[in-house]
Amino acid sequence: MSDRYCVIGNPVEHSRSPWIHARFAEQTGEPVAYGKRLAPPDGFAATVRRFRDEGGRGCNVTVPFKFEAAALADSLAPRARLAGACNTLCFDGERVFGDNTDGYGLAADIAAAGVELAGRDLLLVGAGGAAAGVLGPLLDAGPRRIVIANRTAHRAQALADSHAAVAAAGGAELTACGLADIAGTFDVVVNATASSLGGAEVPVPARVLRPGALAYDMMYGPAAQAFLAWAGRHGALARDGLGMLVEQAAESFRVWRGVRPQTAPVLAQLRALLAAGG
């Protein structure tokens, strides 16, 4: 009999996580059945409890519930505690353990793209749960400078403040600003906002891109296309979040099952599937 997991979010219908975890289960032989559940805007905790009470062993959490997931957990992994946000929950009876594998996934996929973060200047756009989940691992990669830019500057500053000790320990300059106040240019620009889901414009001007910069949208599929097209028009290396999705899923699978799947073949299969319209 398979152990049950799922992804919970709103929206969630577009999620490729069930397909990815099905490939991981086939690859590893682990008895995993993985689905998806839509949570009402005010019903995340109830959705988690219902799934747990029905026998679920754990879940992934996507927008907009990552901060709520951290608050729901009885205990947190250090990386989730630093982020204040979770994308992975594990159930042990009525106790809930929270982790965050987003930053691991992003750093692993940027490395797979052949981009070195050490000594580089990074712009992180957004200050929500997605940005919070990746900031710690980005700092661990040894950049020279990270600027967090957000529509509301005080949220960006709060995120910078919560990571100030990590930045100082690694010798990185960490600052925050509003979207209209971004100064300078960057080697890597990461869009961690969910604005593309609603068809919004690219949130930063092209002047932030250095020649040959990596422009990375944590979204994938149609939601990322406007950002990727913008990056391409301005000479940047454009990359969507599909590789991050696979890498963070593999890390969640390891947290749940103690086994790390191979990601490269799954990512290649998924890109081929999407290219064929699947």
Residue frames as qw, qx, qy, qz and C-alpha x, y, z in Angstrom:
[[0.000, 0.888, 0.459, 0.000, 0.00, 0.00, 0.00],
 [0.438, 0.476, -0.012, 0.763, 1.38, 3.42, -0.94],
 [0.292, -0.527, -0.380, 0.702, 2.08, 6.25, 1.49],
 [0.233, 0.810, 0.464, 0.272, 0.14, 9.38, 0.56],
 [0.316, -0.385, -0.021, 0.867, 1.59, 12.85, -0.05],
 [0.320, 0.782, 0.492, 0.211, 0.29, 15.90, -1.90],
 [0.264, 0.098, -0.002, 0.960, 0.90, 19.53, -2.81],
 [0.069, -0.774, -0.593, 0.212, -1.41, 22.14, -1.26],
 [0.230, -0.162, 0.115, 0.953, -1.81, 25.62, -2.71],
 [0.298, 0.774, 0.535, -0.163, -4.08, 28.14, -4.39],
 [0.855, 0.267, -0.174, -0.409, -3.88, 27.90, -7.36],
 [0.506, -0.417, 0.754, 0.029, -2.66, 24.32, -7.57],
 [0.852, 0.388, 0.297, -0.187, -4.23, 22.78, -10.68],
 [0.533, 0.782, -0.322, -0.028, -1.20, 23.72, -12.81],
 [0.434, -0.678, 0.593, -0.035, 1.25, 21.92, -10.50],
 [0.725, 0.409, -0.545, -0.101, 3.61, 19.35, -12.04],
 [0.253, -0.524, 0.726, -0.367, 4.61, 18.03, -8.62],
 [0.860, -0.016, 0.410, -0.304, 2.40, 14.89, -8.84],
 [0.836, 0.524, -0.164, 0.003, 4.06, 13.93, -12.14],
 [0.228, 0.705, -0.602, 0.299, 7.54, 14.56, -10.72],
 [0.459, -0.410, 0.682, -0.395, 6.97, 12.52, -7.56],
 [0.937, 0.184, 0.185, -0.234, 5.47, 9.68, -9.59],
 [0.686, 0.600, -0.382, 0.152, 8.75, 9.52, -11.55],
 [0.072, -0.614, 0.668, -0.414, 10.75, 9.61, -8.30],
 [0.766, -0.187, 0.480, -0.385, 8.65, 6.75, -6.89],
 [0.924, 0.374, -0.049, -0.069, 9.22, 4.67, -10.04],
 [0.451, 0.697, -0.487, 0.271, 12.93, 5.41, -9.98],
 [0.110, -0.512, 0.698, -0.489, 13.49, 4.58, -6.29],
 [0.488, -0.166, -0.853, -0.082, 10.86, 1.90, -5.76],
 [0.043, 0.053, 0.598, -0.799, 9.44, 3.88, -2.84],
 [0.028, -0.527, -0.840, -0.126, 5.68, 3.27, -2.22],
 [0.019, -0.360, -0.184, 0.914, 4.57, 6.87, -2.75],
 [0.171, 0.651, 0.665, 0.325, 1.22, 8.15, -4.08],
 [0.211, -0.315, -0.106, 0.919, 1.19, 11.92, -4.62],
 [0.165, 0.710, 0.635, 0.256, -1.75, 14.19, -5.44],
 [0.146, 0.189, -0.045, 0.970, -2.77, 17.84, -5.18],
 [0.168, -0.677, -0.692, 0.187, -5.29, 19.76, -3.11],
 [0.064, 0.577, 0.145, 0.801, -6.73, 23.23, -3.51],
 [0.309, -0.426, -0.614, 0.589, -6.97, 25.11, -0.22],
 [0.009, 0.900, 0.372, 0.225, -9.41, 28.02, 0.16],
 [0.258, 0.678, -0.235, 0.648, -7.67, 31.34, 0.92],
 [0.378, -0.575, 0.407, -0.601, -8.71, 31.09, 4.57],
 [0.933, -0.177, 0.095, -0.297, -8.61, 27.30, 4.83],
 [0.480, 0.568, -0.661, 0.100, -4.99, 26.19, 4.62],
 [0.191, -0.357, 0.804, -0.436, -4.70, 24.77, 8.15],
 [0.763, 0.098, 0.411, -0.490, -8.00, 22.90, 7.81],
 [0.795, 0.489, -0.291, -0.208, -6.89, 21.43, 4.48],
 [0.265, 0.515, -0.780, 0.239, -3.63, 20.19, 6.03],
 [0.426, -0.198, 0.718, -0.513, -5.44, 18.68, 9.02],
 [0.844, 0.253, 0.142, -0.452, -7.97, 16.95, 6.78],
 [0.697, 0.512, -0.499, -0.054, -5.26, 15.40, 4.62],
 [0.050, 0.433, -0.813, 0.385, -3.29, 14.27, 7.69],
 [0.585, -0.063, 0.582, -0.561, -6.42, 12.79, 9.31],
 [0.864, 0.357, -0.049, -0.351, -7.13, 10.89, 6.09],
 [0.937, -0.125, 0.237, 0.223, -3.76, 9.17, 6.41],
 [0.511, 0.806, -0.156, 0.255, -1.45, 11.58, 4.57],
 [0.825, -0.249, -0.133, 0.489, 2.21, 11.35, 5.51],
 [0.337, -0.467, 0.068, 0.815, 3.28, 14.81, 4.38],
 [0.435, 0.805, 0.398, 0.071, 2.76, 17.58, 1.87],
 [0.405, 0.094, 0.142, 0.898, 4.42, 20.26, -0.17],
 [0.017, 0.810, 0.425, -0.404, 3.13, 23.81, 0.19],
 [0.398, 0.298, 0.345, 0.796, 3.02, 26.39, -2.57],
 [0.045, -0.088, 0.059, -0.993, 1.74, 29.96, -2.91],
 [0.069, 0.743, -0.231, 0.625, 0.36, 31.67, -0.93],
 [0.792, -0.549, -0.134, -0.230, 0.65, 29.48, 2.18],
 [0.722, 0.253, -0.480, 0.430, 4.37, 29.10, 2.95],
 [0.039, -0.426, 0.465, -0.775, 4.36, 31.46, 5.94],
 [0.760, -0.290, 0.074, -0.577, 1.21, 29.79, 7.29],
 [0.913, 0.071, -0.400, 0.033, 2.88, 26.40, 6.92],
 [0.409, 0.334, -0.571, 0.629, 5.77, 27.52, 9.13],
 [0.361, -0.355, 0.341, -0.792, 3.34, 28.79, 11.77],
 [0.880, -0.129, -0.154, -0.431, 1.45, 25.49, 11.65],
 [0.740, 0.232, -0.596, 0.206, 4.53, 23.32, 12.30],
 [0.744, -0.664, -0.073, 0.003, 5.38, 22.08, 15.78],
 [0.591, -0.549, 0.346, 0.479, 9.09, 22.04, 14.92],
 [0.533, 0.834, -0.076, -0.124, 11.18, 23.45, 12.09],
 [0.837, 0.130, 0.057, 0.529, 14.38, 22.52, 10.29],
 [0.377, -0.533, -0.013, 0.757, 17.03, 25.27, 10.71],
 [0.174, 0.061, 0.483, 0.856, 16.65, 26.43, 7.10],
 [0.179, -0.640, -0.645, -0.377, 12.88, 26.72, 7.52],
 [0.406, -0.728, -0.370, 0.411, 13.31, 28.57, 10.83],
 [0.323, -0.297, 0.186, 0.879, 15.63, 31.07, 9.15],
 [0.005, 0.270, 0.597, 0.756, 13.21, 31.58, 6.27],
 [0.319, 0.186, 0.467, -0.803, 10.14, 31.73, 8.49],
 [0.705, 0.334, -0.154, -0.606, 8.46, 29.80, 5.67],
 [0.526, -0.148, 0.837, 0.024, 7.94, 26.14, 4.76],
 [0.582, 0.327, -0.429, -0.608, 7.32, 24.29, 1.53],
 [0.588, 0.077, -0.804, -0.045, 7.54, 20.80, 3.06],
 [0.572, -0.425, 0.377, -0.592, 5.55, 19.34, 5.96],
 [0.443, 0.098, -0.891, 0.025, 5.96, 15.90, 7.54],
 [0.678, -0.438, -0.003, -0.590, 3.31, 14.32, 9.76],
 [0.357, 0.123, -0.875, 0.303, 4.11, 12.15, 12.78],
 [0.140, -0.527, -0.769, 0.333, 0.80, 11.45, 14.47],
 [0.035, 0.923, 0.384, -0.010, -0.59, 14.88, 15.25],
 [0.375, -0.699, 0.189, 0.578, 2.83, 16.55, 15.25],
 [0.623, 0.760, 0.141, 0.124, 3.97, 18.49, 12.19],
 [0.578, -0.434, 0.267, 0.637, 7.60, 19.01, 11.16],
 [0.444, 0.878, 0.130, -0.121, 8.35, 21.80, 8.70],
 [0.612, -0.247, 0.384, 0.646, 11.24, 22.18, 6.27],
 [0.392, 0.840, 0.006, -0.375, 12.06, 24.39, 3.32],
 [0.733, -0.035, 0.523, 0.433, 13.71, 22.89, 0.24],
 [0.446, 0.871, 0.205, -0.008, 13.15, 25.84, -2.13],
 [0.057, -0.909, 0.379, 0.161, 16.55, 27.41, -1.60],
 [0.579, -0.277, 0.730, 0.235, 18.33, 24.12, -2.08],
 [0.644, 0.495, 0.569, 0.127, 16.42, 23.64, -5.33],
 [0.298, 0.953, 0.011, -0.059, 17.20, 27.12, -6.66],
 [0.237, -0.778, 0.547, 0.199, 20.92, 26.95, -5.82],
 [0.640, -0.071, 0.738, 0.203, 21.20, 23.46, -7.35],
 [0.600, 0.651, 0.452, 0.111, 19.50, 24.56, -10.57],
 [0.134, 0.965, -0.192, -0.117, 21.60, 27.72, -10.92],
 [0.417, -0.551, 0.686, 0.228, 24.70, 25.54, -10.51],
 [0.671, 0.248, 0.682, 0.154, 23.32, 23.17, -13.17],
 [0.447, 0.874, 0.190, -0.003, 23.04, 26.19, -15.50],
 [0.745, 0.220, -0.032, 0.629, 26.78, 26.71, -15.10],
 [0.016, -0.827, 0.018, -0.561, 26.46, 30.00, -13.21],
 [0.563, -0.093, -0.549, 0.611, 28.77, 30.65, -10.25],
 [0.290, -0.872, -0.326, -0.223, 27.24, 32.71, -7.44],
 [0.663, -0.504, -0.116, 0.541, 30.37, 33.25, -5.37],
 [0.355, -0.296, 0.137, 0.876, 31.56, 36.84, -5.57],
 [0.077, 0.417, 0.601, 0.677, 28.60, 37.92, -7.73],
 [0.212, 0.092, 0.264, -0.936, 25.97, 40.62, -7.31],
 [0.059, -0.363, -0.913, -0.176, 22.38, 39.33, -7.04],
 [0.356, -0.096, 0.055, -0.928, 19.00, 41.03, -7.19],
 [0.039, -0.287, -0.951, 0.109, 16.18, 39.13, -5.46],
 [0.298, -0.191, -0.209, -0.912, 12.78, 40.49, -6.51],
 [0.692, -0.414, -0.460, -0.371, 10.04, 39.86, -3.97],
 [0.037, -0.404, 0.675, -0.616, 9.86, 39.43, -0.22],
 [0.818, -0.201, -0.023, -0.538, 7.15, 36.80, 0.22],
 [0.864, -0.302, 0.391, -0.097, 7.42, 33.15, 1.16],
 [0.883, 0.414, 0.032, 0.217, 9.24, 32.19, -2.04],
 [0.301, 0.784, -0.328, 0.433, 11.93, 34.84, -1.53],
 [0.520, -0.658, 0.431, -0.332, 12.27, 34.00, 2.16],
 [0.967, -0.082, 0.237, -0.035, 12.80, 30.35, 1.33],
 [0.831, 0.427, -0.001, 0.356, 15.71, 30.95, -1.03],
 [0.039, 0.937, -0.233, 0.258, 17.59, 33.83, 0.58],
 [0.664, -0.614, 0.427, 0.004, 19.55, 31.73, 3.09],
 [0.856, 0.069, 0.411, 0.306, 20.94, 29.27, 0.51],
 [0.488, 0.803, 0.063, 0.337, 21.74, 32.15, -1.86],
 [0.223, -0.900, 0.332, -0.176, 23.79, 33.77, 0.91],
 [0.820, -0.357, 0.436, 0.102, 25.47, 30.43, 1.63],
 [0.817, 0.447, 0.216, 0.292, 26.72, 30.41, -1.98],
 [0.586, -0.377, 0.068, 0.714, 29.04, 33.33, -1.19],
 [0.351, 0.771, 0.320, 0.424, 27.79, 36.28, -3.26],
 [0.345, 0.135, -0.184, 0.911, 29.40, 39.70, -2.91],
 [0.226, 0.094, 0.219, -0.945, 26.06, 41.49, -2.65],
 [0.025, -0.465, -0.859, -0.212, 22.34, 40.74, -2.56],
 [0.223, 0.011, 0.100, -0.970, 19.69, 43.43, -2.91],
 [0.097, 0.449, 0.884, -0.085, 16.11, 42.51, -2.03],
 [0.164, 0.023, -0.165, -0.972, 13.61, 44.64, -3.94],
 [0.020, 0.451, 0.889, -0.077, 9.90, 44.54, -3.24],
 [0.063, -0.669, -0.446, -0.591, 6.78, 46.58, -4.00],
 [0.487, -0.845, -0.056, -0.212, 6.55, 47.36, -0.28],
 [0.404, 0.623, -0.537, 0.401, 10.05, 48.22, 0.87],
 [0.451, -0.549, 0.507, -0.489, 9.40, 47.53, 4.55],
 [0.973, -0.041, 0.163, -0.160, 8.76, 43.85, 3.81],
 [0.756, 0.506, -0.292, 0.295, 12.04, 43.65, 1.91],
 [0.017, 0.675, -0.510, 0.533, 13.81, 45.30, 4.85],
 [0.761, -0.381, 0.354, -0.388, 12.25, 42.85, 7.31],
 [0.982, 0.177, -0.024, 0.054, 13.52, 39.93, 5.21],
 [0.503, 0.622, -0.392, 0.454, 17.00, 41.48, 5.05],
 [0.325, -0.642, 0.453, -0.526, 16.99, 42.05, 8.81],
 [0.914, -0.227, 0.225, -0.249, 16.07, 38.43, 9.51],
 [0.936, 0.233, 0.004, 0.265, 19.08, 37.26, 7.46],
 [0.081, 0.939, -0.283, 0.176, 21.57, 39.93, 8.57],
 [0.592, -0.596, 0.542, 0.002, 23.61, 37.57, 10.75],
 [0.862, 0.180, 0.432, 0.193, 23.93, 34.99, 7.95],
 [0.513, 0.822, 0.024, 0.244, 25.02, 37.69, 5.51],
 [0.174, -0.894, 0.389, -0.136, 27.58, 39.09, 7.95],
 [0.775, -0.354, 0.519, 0.073, 29.00, 35.63, 8.66],
 [0.789, 0.316, 0.421, 0.317, 29.58, 35.09, 4.94],
 [0.326, -0.378, 0.207, 0.841, 30.88, 38.60, 4.26],
 [0.194, 0.487, 0.653, 0.547, 28.01, 39.47, 1.92],
 [0.115, 0.091, 0.129, -0.981, 26.43, 42.89, 1.64],
 [0.037, -0.484, -0.865, -0.130, 22.66, 42.55, 2.10],
 [0.103, 0.184, 0.150, -0.966, 20.34, 45.51, 1.53],
 [0.207, 0.553, 0.807, -0.010, 16.68, 46.15, 0.73],
 [0.065, 0.231, -0.111, -0.964, 14.69, 48.69, -1.26],
 [0.594, 0.510, 0.401, -0.475, 11.46, 49.37, -3.11],
 [0.721, 0.366, 0.505, 0.301, 11.08, 48.38, -6.75],
 [0.327, 0.917, 0.125, 0.189, 11.47, 52.00, -7.87],
 [0.259, -0.911, 0.321, -0.010, 14.70, 52.47, -5.91],
 [0.934, -0.046, 0.216, 0.282, 16.93, 49.71, -7.32],
 [0.079, 0.911, -0.353, -0.198, 20.44, 51.05, -7.94],
 [0.235, -0.535, 0.781, 0.220, 23.20, 49.46, -9.97],
 [0.740, 0.300, -0.463, -0.384, 23.41, 46.36, -12.13],
 [0.716, -0.334, 0.559, -0.251, 23.51, 42.66, -11.31],
 [0.080, 0.342, -0.896, -0.272, 25.02, 39.38, -12.48],
 [0.157, -0.270, -0.947, -0.070, 21.93, 37.42, -11.41],
 [0.408, -0.106, 0.101, -0.901, 18.31, 38.60, -11.17],
 [0.105, -0.203, -0.972, 0.057, 15.85, 36.21, -9.51],
 [0.444, -0.265, -0.164, -0.840, 12.13, 36.91, -9.80],
 [0.145, -0.115, -0.927, 0.327, 10.56, 35.43, -6.68],
 [0.402, 0.156, 0.249, -0.867, 7.22, 37.22, -7.04],
 [0.373, 0.329, 0.867, 0.000, 3.96, 35.56, -8.03],
 [0.269, 0.574, 0.035, -0.773, 3.01, 38.54, -10.20],
 [0.172, 0.262, -0.743, -0.592, 3.43, 36.56, -13.40],
 [0.120, 0.292, 0.944, -0.092, 0.57, 34.26, -12.36],
 [0.228, 0.725, 0.491, -0.426, -1.76, 37.21, -12.85],
 [0.569, 0.604, 0.359, 0.427, -0.15, 38.34, -16.11],
 [0.198, -0.938, -0.016, 0.285, 1.55, 41.36, -14.53],
 [0.489, 0.813, -0.277, 0.154, 4.43, 43.19, -16.20],
 [0.759, 0.089, -0.385, 0.517, 8.06, 42.30, -15.42],
 [0.423, -0.852, -0.287, 0.114, 8.62, 44.02, -12.06],
 [0.473, -0.635, 0.188, 0.581, 12.08, 45.50, -12.74],
 [0.442, 0.837, -0.148, -0.285, 13.61, 47.60, -15.55],
 [0.918, 0.328, -0.066, 0.213, 16.08, 46.12, -18.02],
 [0.199, 0.827, -0.381, 0.362, 18.83, 48.44, -16.77],
 [0.667, -0.584, 0.420, -0.193, 19.41, 46.10, -13.80],
 [0.970, 0.121, 0.184, 0.105, 20.85, 43.44, -16.12],
 [0.239, -0.680, 0.550, 0.422, 24.58, 43.30, -16.69],
 [0.587, 0.479, -0.524, -0.389, 25.70, 41.93, -20.08],
 [0.540, 0.171, -0.824, -0.011, 25.25, 38.15, -20.02],
 [0.352, -0.259, 0.595, -0.675, 23.39, 38.22, -16.68],
 [0.166, -0.232, -0.957, -0.058, 21.28, 35.27, -15.57],
 [0.445, -0.136, 0.075, -0.882, 17.61, 36.23, -15.37],
 [0.197, -0.082, -0.974, 0.077, 15.77, 33.52, -13.41],
 [0.568, -0.270, -0.049, -0.776, 12.02, 33.30, -12.89],
 [0.226, -0.156, 0.897, -0.347, 11.00, 30.90, -10.13],
 [0.733, 0.335, 0.312, -0.503, 7.75, 30.29, -12.04],
 [0.246, -0.165, 0.843, 0.448, 7.62, 27.93, -15.01],
 [0.290, 0.513, 0.793, 0.153, 5.38, 27.25, -17.99],
 [0.162, 0.742, 0.408, 0.507, 3.13, 30.02, -19.34],
 [0.385, -0.895, -0.189, 0.122, 3.51, 32.06, -16.13],
 [0.571, -0.528, 0.245, 0.579, 7.23, 32.52, -16.78],
 [0.626, 0.446, 0.434, 0.470, 7.06, 33.31, -20.48],
 [0.110, 0.968, 0.112, 0.195, 6.79, 37.11, -20.23],
 [0.465, -0.810, 0.318, 0.166, 9.84, 37.29, -17.95],
 [0.738, -0.108, 0.523, 0.412, 11.86, 34.91, -20.11],
 [0.507, 0.681, 0.364, 0.383, 11.01, 36.84, -23.27],
 [0.115, -0.990, 0.053, -0.063, 11.98, 40.11, -21.57],
 [0.619, -0.594, 0.428, 0.284, 15.31, 38.61, -20.48],
 [0.718, 0.200, 0.512, 0.427, 16.03, 37.30, -23.96],
 [0.330, 0.878, 0.237, 0.253, 15.28, 40.65, -25.59],
 [0.157, -0.955, 0.227, -0.106, 17.86, 42.29, -23.35],
 [0.513, 0.595, -0.596, 0.163, 20.67, 39.78, -23.85],
 [0.456, -0.486, 0.629, -0.401, 20.34, 37.89, -20.58],
 [0.263, 0.062, -0.961, -0.061, 20.56, 34.14, -20.04],
 [0.618, -0.225, 0.036, -0.752, 16.88, 33.33, -19.38],
 [0.295, 0.023, -0.950, 0.100, 15.94, 30.38, -17.19],
 [0.622, -0.444, -0.201, -0.613, 12.60, 29.33, -15.73],
 [0.413, -0.487, 0.610, -0.469, 11.98, 27.57, -12.44],
 [0.922, 0.050, -0.248, -0.293, 11.34, 24.10, -13.81],
 [0.637, 0.287, -0.624, 0.350, 14.75, 22.84, -12.75],
 [0.135, -0.336, 0.549, -0.754, 14.25, 24.37, -9.31],
 [0.784, -0.144, 0.030, -0.602, 10.89, 22.61, -9.08],
 [0.902, 0.115, -0.416, -0.014, 12.48, 19.23, -9.76],
 [0.434, 0.342, -0.612, 0.567, 15.44, 19.85, -7.43],
 [0.327, -0.320, 0.448, -0.768, 13.33, 21.04, -4.49],
 [0.881, -0.084, -0.114, -0.452, 10.97, 18.10, -5.04],
 [0.781, 0.206, -0.554, 0.201, 13.91, 15.69, -4.86],
 [0.136, 0.319, -0.606, 0.716, 15.03, 17.26, -1.60],
 [0.631, -0.222, 0.212, -0.712, 11.48, 16.99, -0.19],
 [0.912, 0.064, -0.356, -0.193, 11.41, 13.34, -1.28],
 [0.537, 0.277, -0.647, 0.465, 14.67, 12.81, 0.61],
 [0.234, -0.318, 0.468, -0.790, 13.25, 14.48, 3.73],
 [0.802, -0.105, 0.059, -0.584, 10.18, 12.19, 3.61],
 [0.978, 0.116, -0.121, -0.125, 11.76, 8.93, 2.45],
 [0.602, -0.624, 0.447, 0.220, 15.48, 9.14, 3.24],
 [0.684, 0.163, 0.549, 0.452, 16.31, 8.55, -0.45],
 [0.103, 0.673, -0.143, -0.718, 17.47, 11.18, -2.95],
 [0.762, 0.497, 0.414, 0.036, 16.19, 10.58, -6.51],
 [0.458, -0.051, 0.412, 0.786, 18.19, 11.39, -9.64],
 [0.218, 0.711, 0.290, -0.602, 16.96, 14.73, -10.97],
 [0.008, 0.438, -0.522, -0.732, 18.57, 15.11, -14.40],
 [0.017, 0.153, 0.897, 0.415, 16.53, 12.42, -16.20],
 [0.045, 0.655, 0.711, -0.252, 13.29, 13.61, -14.63],
 [0.049, 0.701, 0.006, -0.712, 13.94, 17.23, -15.64],
 [0.001, -0.247, 0.700, 0.670, 14.77, 16.14, -19.19],
 [0.028, 0.376, 0.912, 0.164, 11.56, 14.11, -19.40],
 [0.031, 0.726, 0.515, -0.454, 9.50, 16.98, -18.01],
 [0.037, 0.575, -0.248, -0.779, 10.92, 19.54, -20.45],
 [0.016, 0.024, -0.839, -0.543, 10.21, 17.16, -23.33],
 [0.027, 0.532, 0.840, -0.107, 6.67, 16.62, -22.06],
 [0.055, 0.747, 0.272, -0.604, 5.98, 20.34, -21.84],
 [0.003, -0.422, 0.503, 0.754, 7.55, 21.00, -25.22],
 [0.042, -0.159, -0.901, -0.401, 5.15, 18.44, -26.72],
 [0.412, -0.330, -0.190, -0.828, 2.21, 20.22, -25.12],
 [0.598, -0.269, -0.755, 0.034, 1.74, 17.64, -22.36]]
